[in-house]
Amino acid sequence: MPAEKKTQRYTFKGAAGEYVYAADFDRVTAERDALQELLNQRDEAIHDLEQRRHAELQACQAAERRVEELLDTARGLIIQAHASWGFTEHHPDCIRDLTALNPTAEAASHE
């Protein structure tokens, strides 16, 4: 069997059991160390990407809150302007604008 021949080529029997040649042991050790280093680098890259994703998520959530605050302010200003002008109903253009600011505004304006 080819696998046995390959194994036999890299090992030999001694008084205390099986041994491998020092050159083979050093090569395998070096390969293992290189793979471990590569794994560590990849783990660090994953960690960095996860931290960046988390920071971006927090920034997006803060931006969404700020947009909602600004939309609330804009809606309030439009309603105040109408009230100060004595309008009892919103003009169709304002209804359209309020709807654009909040999809539920049209339903609220007709109540």
Distance bins in CASP14 RR format, pairs under 12 A and 6 or more apart:
PFRMAT RR
TARGET T0000
AUTHOR 0000-0000-0000
RMODE 2
METHOD distances of the structure
MODEL  1
1 7 0 0 0 0 1 0 0 0 0 0 0
1 8 0 0 0 0 0 1 0 0 0 0 0
2 8 0 0 0 0 0 1 0 0 0 0 0
2 9 0 0 0 0 0 1 0 0 0 0 0
3 9 0 0 0 0 0 1 0 0 0 0 0
3 10 0 0 0 0 0 1 0 0 0 0 0
4 10 0 0 0 0 0 1 0 0 0 0 0
4 11 0 0 0 0 0 1 0 0 0 0 0
5 11 0 0 0 0 0 1 0 0 0 0 0
6 24 0 0 0 0 0 1 0 0 0 0 0
7 13 0 0 0 0 0 1 0 0 0 0 0
7 18 0 0 0 0 1 0 0 0 0 0 0
7 20 0 0 0 0 1 0 0 0 0 0 0
7 24 0 0 0 0 0 1 0 0 0 0 0
8 18 0 0 0 0 0 1 0 0 0 0 0
8 20 0 0 0 0 0 1 0 0 0 0 0
8 21 0 0 0 0 0 1 0 0 0 0 0
9 20 0 0 0 0 0 1 0 0 0 0 0
9 21 0 0 0 0 1 0 0 0 0 0 0
9 23 0 0 0 0 0 1 0 0 0 0 0
9 24 0 0 0 0 1 0 0 0 0 0 0
10 18 0 0 0 0 0 1 0 0 0 0 0
10 19 0 0 0 0 1 0 0 0 0 0 0
10 20 1 0 1 0 0 0 0 0 0 0 0
10 21 1 0 0 1 0 0 0 0 0 0 0
10 22 0 0 0 0 0 1 0 0 0 0 0
10 23 0 0 0 0 1 0 0 0 0 0 0
10 24 1 0 1 0 0 0 0 0 0 0 0
10 25 0 0 0 0 1 0 0 0 0 0 0
10 27 0 0 0 0 1 0 0 0 0 0 0
10 28 0 0 0 0 1 0 0 0 0 0 0
11 17 0 0 0 0 1 0 0 0 0 0 0
11 18 1 0 1 0 0 0 0 0 0 0 0
11 19 1 0 0 1 0 0 0 0 0 0 0
11 20 1 0 1 0 0 0 0 0 0 0 0
11 21 0 0 0 0 1 0 0 0 0 0 0
11 24 0 0 0 0 1 0 0 0 0 0 0
11 25 0 0 0 0 0 1 0 0 0 0 0
11 28 0 0 0 0 0 1 0 0 0 0 0
12 18 1 0 0 1 0 0 0 0 0 0 0
12 19 1 0 1 0 0 0 0 0 0 0 0
12 20 1 0 0 1 0 0 0 0 0 0 0
12 21 1 0 0 1 0 0 0 0 0 0 0
12 22 0 0 0 0 0 1 0 0 0 0 0
12 24 0 0 0 0 0 1 0 0 0 0 0
13 19 1 0 0 1 0 0 0 0 0 0 0
13 20 0 0 0 0 0 1 0 0 0 0 0
14 20 0 0 0 0 0 1 0 0 0 0 0
19 25 0 0 0 0 1 0 0 0 0 0 0
20 26 0 0 0 0 1 0 0 0 0 0 0
20 27 0 0 0 0 1 0 0 0 0 0 0
20 28 1 0 0 1 0 0 0 0 0 0 0
20 29 0 0 0 0 0 1 0 0 0 0 0
21 27 0 0 0 0 1 0 0 0 0 0 0
21 28 0 0 0 0 0 1 0 0 0 0 0
22 28 0 0 0 0 0 1 0 0 0 0 0
22 29 0 0 0 0 0 1 0 0 0 0 0
23 29 0 0 0 0 0 1 0 0 0 0 0
23 30 0 0 0 0 0 1 0 0 0 0 0
24 30 0 0 0 0 0 1 0 0 0 0 0
24 31 0 0 0 0 0 1 0 0 0 0 0
25 31 0 0 0 0 0 1 0 0 0 0 0
25 32 0 0 0 0 0 1 0 0 0 0 0
26 32 0 0 0 0 0 1 0 0 0 0 0
26 33 0 0 0 0 0 1 0 0 0 0 0
27 33 0 0 0 0 0 1 0 0 0 0 0
27 34 0 0 0 0 0 1 0 0 0 0 0
28 34 0 0 0 0 0 1 0 0 0 0 0
28 35 0 0 0 0 0 1 0 0 0 0 0
29 35 0 0 0 0 0 1 0 0 0 0 0
29 36 0 0 0 0 0 1 0 0 0 0 0
30 36 0 0 0 0 0 1 0 0 0 0 0
30 37 0 0 0 0 0 1 0 0 0 0 0
31 37 0 0 0 0 0 1 0 0 0 0 0
31 38 0 0 0 0 0 1 0 0 0 0 0
32 38 0 0 0 0 0 1 0 0 0 0 0
32 39 0 0 0 0 0 1 0 0 0 0 0
33 39 0 0 0 0 0 1 0 0 0 0 0
33 40 0 0 0 0 0 1 0 0 0 0 0
34 40 0 0 0 0 0 1 0 0 0 0 0
34 41 0 0 0 0 0 1 0 0 0 0 0
35 41 0 0 0 0 0 1 0 0 0 0 0
35 42 0 0 0 0 0 1 0 0 0 0 0
36 42 0 0 0 0 0 1 0 0 0 0 0
36 43 0 0 0 0 0 1 0 0 0 0 0
37 43 0 0 0 0 0 1 0 0 0 0 0
37 44 0 0 0 0 0 1 0 0 0 0 0
38 44 0 0 0 0 0 1 0 0 0 0 0
38 45 0 0 0 0 0 1 0 0 0 0 0
39 45 0 0 0 0 0 1 0 0 0 0 0
39 46 0 0 0 0 0 1 0 0 0 0 0
40 46 0 0 0 0 0 1 0 0 0 0 0
40 47 0 0 0 0 0 1 0 0 0 0 0
41 47 0 0 0 0 0 1 0 0 0 0 0
41 48 0 0 0 0 0 1 0 0 0 0 0
42 48 0 0 0 0 0 1 0 0 0 0 0
42 49 0 0 0 0 0 1 0 0 0 0 0
43 49 0 0 0 0 0 1 0 0 0 0 0
43 50 0 0 0 0 0 1 0 0 0 0 0
44 50 0 0 0 0 0 1 0 0 0 0 0
44 51 0 0 0 0 0 1 0 0 0 0 0
45 51 0 0 0 0 0 1 0 0 0 0 0
45 52 0 0 0 0 0 1 0 0 0 0 0
46 52 0 0 0 0 0 1 0 0 0 0 0
46 53 0 0 0 0 0 1 0 0 0 0 0
47 53 0 0 0 0 0 1 0 0 0 0 0
47 54 0 0 0 0 0 1 0 0 0 0 0
48 54 0 0 0 0 0 1 0 0 0 0 0
48 55 0 0 0 0 0 1 0 0 0 0 0
49 55 0 0 0 0 0 1 0 0 0 0 0
49 56 0 0 0 0 0 1 0 0 0 0 0
50 56 0 0 0 0 0 1 0 0 0 0 0
50 57 0 0 0 0 0 1 0 0 0 0 0
51 57 0 0 0 0 0 1 0 0 0 0 0
51 58 0 0 0 0 0 1 0 0 0 0 0
52 58 0 0 0 0 0 1 0 0 0 0 0
52 59 0 0 0 0 0 1 0 0 0 0 0
53 59 0 0 0 0 0 1 0 0 0 0 0
53 60 0 0 0 0 0 1 0 0 0 0 0
54 60 0 0 0 0 0 1 0 0 0 0 0
54 61 0 0 0 0 0 1 0 0 0 0 0
55 61 0 0 0 0 0 1 0 0 0 0 0
55 62 0 0 0 0 0 1 0 0 0 0 0
56 62 0 0 0 0 0 1 0 0 0 0 0
56 63 0 0 0 0 0 1 0 0 0 0 0
57 63 0 0 0 0 0 1 0 0 0 0 0
57 64 0 0 0 0 0 1 0 0 0 0 0
58 64 0 0 0 0 0 1 0 0 0 0 0
58 65 0 0 0 0 0 1 0 0 0 0 0
59 65 0 0 0 0 0 1 0 0 0 0 0
59 66 0 0 0 0 0 1 0 0 0 0 0
60 66 0 0 0 0 0 1 0 0 0 0 0
60 67 0 0 0 0 0 1 0 0 0 0 0
61 67 0 0 0 0 0 1 0 0 0 0 0
61 68 0 0 0 0 0 1 0 0 0 0 0
62 68 0 0 0 0 0 1 0 0 0 0 0
62 69 0 0 0 0 0 1 0 0 0 0 0
63 69 0 0 0 0 0 1 0 0 0 0 0
63 70 0 0 0 0 0 1 0 0 0 0 0
64 70 0 0 0 0 0 1 0 0 0 0 0
64 71 0 0 0 0 0 1 0 0 0 0 0
65 71 0 0 0 0 0 1 0 0 0 0 0
65 72 0 0 0 0 0 1 0 0 0 0 0
66 72 0 0 0 0 0 1 0 0 0 0 0
66 73 0 0 0 0 0 1 0 0 0 0 0
67 73 0 0 0 0 0 1 0 0 0 0 0
67 74 0 0 0 0 0 1 0 0 0 0 0
67 101 0 0 0 0 0 1 0 0 0 0 0
67 102 0 0 0 0 0 1 0 0 0 0 0
68 74 0 0 0 0 0 1 0 0 0 0 0
68 75 0 0 0 0 0 1 0 0 0 0 0
68 101 0 0 0 0 0 1 0 0 0 0 0
68 102 0 0 0 0 1 0 0 0 0 0 0
69 75 0 0 0 0 0 1 0 0 0 0 0
69 76 0 0 0 0 0 1 0 0 0 0 0
70 76 0 0 0 0 0 1 0 0 0 0 0
70 77 0 0 0 0 0 1 0 0 0 0 0
70 101 0 0 0 0 1 0 0 0 0 0 0
70 102 0 0 0 0 0 1 0 0 0 0 0
71 77 0 0 0 0 0 1 0 0 0 0 0
71 78 0 0 0 0 0 1 0 0 0 0 0
71 97 0 0 0 0 0 1 0 0 0 0 0
71 98 0 0 0 0 0 1 0 0 0 0 0
71 99 0 0 0 0 0 1 0 0 0 0 0
71 100 0 0 0 0 1 0 0 0 0 0 0
71 101 1 0 1 0 0 0 0 0 0 0 0
71 102 1 0 0 1 0 0 0 0 0 0 0
71 103 0 0 0 0 0 1 0 0 0 0 0
71 104 0 0 0 0 0 1 0 0 0 0 0
71 105 0 0 0 0 1 0 0 0 0 0 0
72 78 0 0 0 0 0 1 0 0 0 0 0
72 79 0 0 0 0 0 1 0 0 0 0 0
72 98 0 0 0 0 0 1 0 0 0 0 0
72 101 0 0 0 0 1 0 0 0 0 0 0
72 102 0 0 0 0 1 0 0 0 0 0 0
72 105 0 0 0 0 0 1 0 0 0 0 0
73 79 0 0 0 0 0 1 0 0 0 0 0
73 80 0 0 0 0 0 1 0 0 0 0 0
73 101 0 0 0 0 0 1 0 0 0 0 0
74 80 0 0 0 0 0 1 0 0 0 0 0
74 81 0 0 0 0 0 1 0 0 0 0 0
74 94 0 0 0 0 0 1 0 0 0 0 0
74 97 0 0 0 0 1 0 0 0 0 0 0
74 98 0 0 0 0 1 0 0 0 0 0 0
74 100 0 0 0 0 0 1 0 0 0 0 0
74 101 1 0 1 0 0 0 0 0 0 0 0
74 102 0 0 0 0 1 0 0 0 0 0 0
74 105 0 0 0 0 0 1 0 0 0 0 0
75 81 0 0 0 0 0 1 0 0 0 0 0
75 82 0 0 0 0 0 1 0 0 0 0 0
75 90 0 0 0 0 0 1 0 0 0 0 0
75 94 0 0 0 0 0 1 0 0 0 0 0
75 95 0 0 0 0 0 1 0 0 0 0 0
75 97 0 0 0 0 1 0 0 0 0 0 0
75 98 1 0 0 1 0 0 0 0 0 0 0
75 99 0 0 0 0 0 1 0 0 0 0 0
75 100 0 0 0 0 0 1 0 0 0 0 0
75 101 1 0 1 0 0 0 0 0 0 0 0
75 102 1 0 0 1 0 0 0 0 0 0 0
75 104 0 0 0 0 0 1 0 0 0 0 0
75 105 1 0 0 1 0 0 0 0 0 0 0
75 108 0 0 0 0 1 0 0 0 0 0 0
75 109 0 0 0 0 0 1 0 0 0 0 0
76 82 0 0 0 0 1 0 0 0 0 0 0
76 83 0 0 0 0 1 0 0 0 0 0 0
76 84 0 0 0 0 0 1 0 0 0 0 0
76 94 0 0 0 0 0 1 0 0 0 0 0
76 97 0 0 0 0 0 1 0 0 0 0 0
76 98 0 0 0 0 1 0 0 0 0 0 0
76 101 0 0 0 0 1 0 0 0 0 0 0
76 102 0 0 0 0 0 1 0 0 0 0 0
76 105 0 0 0 0 0 1 0 0 0 0 0
77 83 0 0 0 0 0 1 0 0 0 0 0
77 84 0 0 0 0 0 1 0 0 0 0 0
77 94 0 0 0 0 0 1 0 0 0 0 0
77 97 0 0 0 0 0 1 0 0 0 0 0
77 98 0 0 0 0 0 1 0 0 0 0 0
77 101 0 0 0 0 0 1 0 0 0 0 0
78 84 0 0 0 0 0 1 0 0 0 0 0
78 85 0 0 0 0 0 1 0 0 0 0 0
78 87 0 0 0 0 0 1 0 0 0 0 0
78 90 0 0 0 0 1 0 0 0 0 0 0
78 91 0 0 0 0 0 1 0 0 0 0 0
78 93 0 0 0 0 0 1 0 0 0 0 0
78 94 1 0 0 1 0 0 0 0 0 0 0
78 95 0 0 0 0 0 1 0 0 0 0 0
78 96 0 0 0 0 0 1 0 0 0 0 0
78 97 1 0 0 1 0 0 0 0 0 0 0
78 98 1 0 0 1 0 0 0 0 0 0 0
78 99 0 0 0 0 0 1 0 0 0 0 0
78 100 0 0 0 0 0 1 0 0 0 0 0
78 101 0 0 0 0 1 0 0 0 0 0 0
78 102 0 0 0 0 0 1 0 0 0 0 0
78 105 0 0 0 0 1 0 0 0 0 0 0
78 109 0 0 0 0 0 1 0 0 0 0 0
79 85 0 0 0 0 0 1 0 0 0 0 0
79 86 0 0 0 0 0 1 0 0 0 0 0
79 87 0 0 0 0 1 0 0 0 0 0 0
79 89 0 0 0 0 0 1 0 0 0 0 0
79 90 0 0 0 0 1 0 0 0 0 0 0
79 94 0 0 0 0 1 0 0 0 0 0 0
79 95 0 0 0 0 0 1 0 0 0 0 0
79 97 0 0 0 0 0 1 0 0 0 0 0
79 98 0 0 0 0 1 0 0 0 0 0 0
79 101 0 0 0 0 0 1 0 0 0 0 0
79 102 0 0 0 0 0 1 0 0 0 0 0
79 105 0 0 0 0 1 0 0 0 0 0 0
79 108 0 0 0 0 0 1 0 0 0 0 0
79 109 0 0 0 0 1 0 0 0 0 0 0
80 86 0 0 0 0 0 1 0 0 0 0 0
80 87 0 0 0 0 0 1 0 0 0 0 0
81 87 0 0 0 0 1 0 0 0 0 0 0
81 90 0 0 0 0 0 1 0 0 0 0 0
81 91 0 0 0 0 0 1 0 0 0 0 0
81 94 0 0 0 0 1 0 0 0 0 0 0
81 97 0 0 0 0 0 1 0 0 0 0 0
81 98 0 0 0 0 0 1 0 0 0 0 0
82 88 0 0 0 0 1 0 0 0 0 0 0
82 89 0 0 0 0 1 0 0 0 0 0 0
82 90 1 0 0 1 0 0 0 0 0 0 0
82 91 0 0 0 0 1 0 0 0 0 0 0
82 93 0 0 0 0 0 1 0 0 0 0 0
82 94 1 0 0 1 0 0 0 0 0 0 0
82 95 0 0 0 0 0 1 0 0 0 0 0
82 97 0 0 0 0 0 1 0 0 0 0 0
82 98 0 0 0 0 1 0 0 0 0 0 0
82 109 0 0 0 0 0 1 0 0 0 0 0
83 89 0 0 0 0 0 1 0 0 0 0 0
83 90 0 0 0 0 0 1 0 0 0 0 0
83 94 0 0 0 0 0 1 0 0 0 0 0
85 91 0 0 0 0 1 0 0 0 0 0 0
85 94 0 0 0 0 0 1 0 0 0 0 0
87 94 0 0 0 0 1 0 0 0 0 0 0
87 95 0 0 0 0 0 1 0 0 0 0 0
87 109 0 0 0 0 0 1 0 0 0 0 0
88 109 0 0 0 0 0 1 0 0 0 0 0
89 95 0 0 0 0 1 0 0 0 0 0 0
89 109 0 0 0 0 1 0 0 0 0 0 0
89 110 0 0 0 0 1 0 0 0 0 0 0
89 111 0 0 0 0 0 1 0 0 0 0 0
90 96 0 0 0 0 1 0 0 0 0 0 0
90 97 0 0 0 0 1 0 0 0 0 0 0
90 98 1 0 0 1 0 0 0 0 0 0 0
90 99 0 0 0 0 0 1 0 0 0 0 0
90 105 0 0 0 0 1 0 0 0 0 0 0
90 106 0 0 0 0 1 0 0 0 0 0 0
90 108 0 0 0 0 0 1 0 0 0 0 0
90 109 1 0 1 0 0 0 0 0 0 0 0
90 110 0 0 0 0 1 0 0 0 0 0 0
90 111 0 0 0 0 0 1 0 0 0 0 0
91 97 0 0 0 0 1 0 0 0 0 0 0
91 98 0 0 0 0 0 1 0 0 0 0 0
91 109 0 0 0 0 0 1 0 0 0 0 0
92 98 0 0 0 0 0 1 0 0 0 0 0
92 99 0 0 0 0 0 1 0 0 0 0 0
92 106 0 0 0 0 0 1 0 0 0 0 0
92 109 0 0 0 0 0 1 0 0 0 0 0
92 110 0 0 0 0 0 1 0 0 0 0 0
93 99 0 0 0 0 0 1 0 0 0 0 0
93 100 0 0 0 0 0 1 0 0 0 0 0
94 100 0 0 0 0 0 1 0 0 0 0 0
94 101 0 0 0 0 0 1 0 0 0 0 0
94 105 0 0 0 0 1 0 0 0 0 0 0
94 106 0 0 0 0 0 1 0 0 0 0 0
94 109 0 0 0 0 1 0 0 0 0 0 0
95 101 0 0 0 0 0 1 0 0 0 0 0
95 102 0 0 0 0 0 1 0 0 0 0 0
95 105 1 0 0 1 0 0 0 0 0 0 0
95 106 1 0 0 1 0 0 0 0 0 0 0
95 107 0 0 0 0 0 1 0 0 0 0 0
95 108 0 0 0 0 0 1 0 0 0 0 0
95 109 1 0 1 0 0 0 0 0 0 0 0
95 110 0 0 0 0 1 0 0 0 0 0 0
96 102 0 0 0 0 0 1 0 0 0 0 0
96 103 0 0 0 0 0 1 0 0 0 0 0
96 105 0 0 0 0 1 0 0 0 0 0 0
96 106 0 0 0 0 1 0 0 0 0 0 0
96 109 0 0 0 0 0 1 0 0 0 0 0
97 105 0 0 0 0 1 0 0 0 0 0 0
97 106 0 0 0 0 0 1 0 0 0 0 0
97 109 0 0 0 0 0 1 0 0 0 0 0
98 104 0 0 0 0 1 0 0 0 0 0 0
98 105 1 1 0 0 0 0 0 0 0 0 0
98 106 1 0 0 1 0 0 0 0 0 0 0
98 107 0 0 0 0 0 1 0 0 0 0 0
98 108 0 0 0 0 1 0 0 0 0 0 0
98 109 1 0 0 1 0 0 0 0 0 0 0
98 110 0 0 0 0 0 1 0 0 0 0 0
99 105 1 0 1 0 0 0 0 0 0 0 0
99 106 1 0 1 0 0 0 0 0 0 0 0
99 107 0 0 0 0 1 0 0 0 0 0 0
99 108 0 0 0 0 1 0 0 0 0 0 0
99 109 1 0 0 1 0 0 0 0 0 0 0
99 110 0 0 0 0 0 1 0 0 0 0 0
100 106 0 0 0 0 1 0 0 0 0 0 0
101 108 0 0 0 0 0 1 0 0 0 0 0
101 109 0 0 0 0 0 1 0 0 0 0 0
102 108 0 0 0 0 1 0 0 0 0 0 0
102 109 0 0 0 0 1 0 0 0 0 0 0
103 109 0 0 0 0 0 1 0 0 0 0 0
104 110 0 0 0 0 0 1 0 0 0 0 0
104 111 0 0 0 0 0 1 0 0 0 0 0
105 111 0 0 0 0 0 1 0 0 0 0 0
END
